[in-house]
Each structure stands twice: as structure tokens, then as C-alpha cells.
Amino acid sequence: MAQPMLDLLLCAALTWAAWSSVFHWYRVTDWYDTAVHSVTPGAVAATLHLLLARWGLLPSPTDRGLRRASVPLITTALGATVACLWELYEWLATDVFDAKVLVGYEDTIADMAAGVAGSLVAGLALAWWASRASPGPRDDGSPPPRQPSS
């Protein structure tokens, strides 16, 4: 999952979520809302993780000093925050601006659970990509070979 692929996934997920709202595709089937609320926060969380690492606010997922579980944990936490903000937006739209969005307690909890689950999957994918992107120590404990500079 190189950066261009993640950029494409993020743009596709956000476009998909926006048009789903415009055309009321959420009402088509029961699983559709869950799919959108799973994929979108996951893509946003993985992108946020890389962006915050680039800004030096988080360690890079490719940092070999990180524990293996930290990348999925951080990405899941970011995704849970994104899912929470999305649900706050839905509340604001319905209760403050009287928009016609079908929401309720069960929908909110299910959407947040889907966002956390999607972010966990994204975090696991990001950790997998990071483990392949940076060479680790050799089995004999010697440092990895130097990468040619470009």
C-alpha cells in the first residue's frame, strides 16, 4: 500500500461517502451504511497516521523501534476519532439543522463500531506495508544491508 494507492483509496472513499449521501444510497440495503462507515474512517485513519508521521507528530509506521502492535493501535485510535466526529456531524445535521438523515442510537453505535473495525483493518494493512517497506534486522542479529541512495 504505497502512498499513491492510499491517496487513491482515500479520494475514492470520500467521494463514495459524499455521493451516497446525495443520492440516499444509504437507504438501499442494510449493509450499505455499515460498509461506508467502515471503509471511509479506515482510509482516513491510515492517511492521517502517515500525515501526522510526516509532520513529526507521530513516529513513522516504518520506524523499527516501534512495537509491532503500535501501528494498528494508533491507526485504530485515529479512526475511532474520525468515526466519532462523523457521528457528531450527523447529530448536528439532524438535531441542529433539521436535515433529513435517518439516524438513531442503534445506527450511531453500529456506525462507530464499523468505523473502529475498518480502522483496525486499515492499521493492520498499514503495519503490514510498513514491515515490507523497511528492512528489519537479519536473523543473525546483524543490521540490515544499506539501501543504495538515490
N, C-alpha and C positions, 0 to 999 in steps of 0.2 A: 504494500500500500504506500506507494511513493506519494510525495506531496501533490503532484498534479492529479493523481487519481482521487485523493481525498478532497481536493478542491472541486473536482467534477461531482463527486458524491454529495458534497455539501450544497452546491448550487442546485443539483437535481432535487435533493430532499426539500430544500426551502421552496423551490418552485412548485414541487408536487404538493406541499402543505398549503401554499397560498392558493393555488387553483382548486384544490379540494374544498377549501372554504368558499371560494367564489361560486363554484358550481354545486355546492352542497353534496359533494360525493361522500361525505361522512355518513349520510343517511342511506346509502346504497345497501350496505351489509353491516352486520355487527362487527366483523373482524377488521374492517377497513380503518376505522378510527384508531384501533389499537396498533395497527401496522404503521400508520403515520406518526402516532405518538411514541413509537419505538424507534423507528429509523431516524427521524429528524433530530431528537435530542442526542442520539448516539453520534451522528455525523457532526453536529455542532460541538459536542464534548471533545471528540478526538481533535477537531480543528482548534478548539480553544486550548487544549493541552499543548499542542505544538506551538501555537502562537504565544502563549504565556512562557513557554520554554525559550522561544526565540528572544523574547523581551527580557529574559533572565529572572523572571518571577517564579518559575518552577524549574527543577532540573530537567534536562532533556531526557526523553524516553530512551535514548541510546546511551545514556550515562551508565557505565558498567558498575559504578559504585552503588546504584540503587538496588534495593531488594527486588526480587522478581515480581512480587505481588503489588509493588507500589504503583506501577503504571496503570493497571486496571483499577486499582483503588482510587487514584487521583482522577482518572477519566470518569469513573462512575460517580464520584462526588460532584464533578463539574456537570455531568449530565443530570443528576438529581436537582441541581440548582436550576438548570435550564428548564427542566420539566416543571418545577415549582413556579418559575417565572411565567411559563406558558399558561399554567392554570390560574395564576393571578391575573393575567391578561384576559382570560376567558371570564373570570368573575367580574372584572372591571367592565368588560364589554356588555355583559348581561345585566348586572345589578346597578351600574352607574349610568351607562349609556343606552340601556334598554335595547340592546341588539338581540336579534332572534337566533341565539345559539342554544342548541339543546345540551344543557349541562345539568348535572345534579351531583349529589355526594358520591354515588357509586361510580359515575362517569369520571369524576375528578380523581378518585383513588385509583381506578383502573388505568387512567391516562398517566398518572405519576408512576405507577408500578411498571407500566410499559416503557416509560422514559428511562427509568433506572435499569431495567433489564436490557434495553437497547444500548445504553451507555456502558454497561458491563461487557456486552459483546464487543462493542467498539474498543473498549480498553484492552480486552484480550487480544483483539486483532492488532491494535497499536503495539502492544508488548511483543507479539509475535514478529511484527515488521521490524521493531527496534532490535530484537535479538538477531535478526538476519542482516540488518543494516550495519551493525558494528561487530567486528570480530572479537571474540572473547579470548580468554587465556587458553593455551593449549592444554591437552590432557596431562602433560608432564609438568605443568606449572609455569613454564616459560612464557614470556609475554607474546602476544600475537605478532605476526610479521608486520612490518611497517607497510603502510599503503603508499603507493607512489603518489607524489604530489603532482597536482595538475596546474 
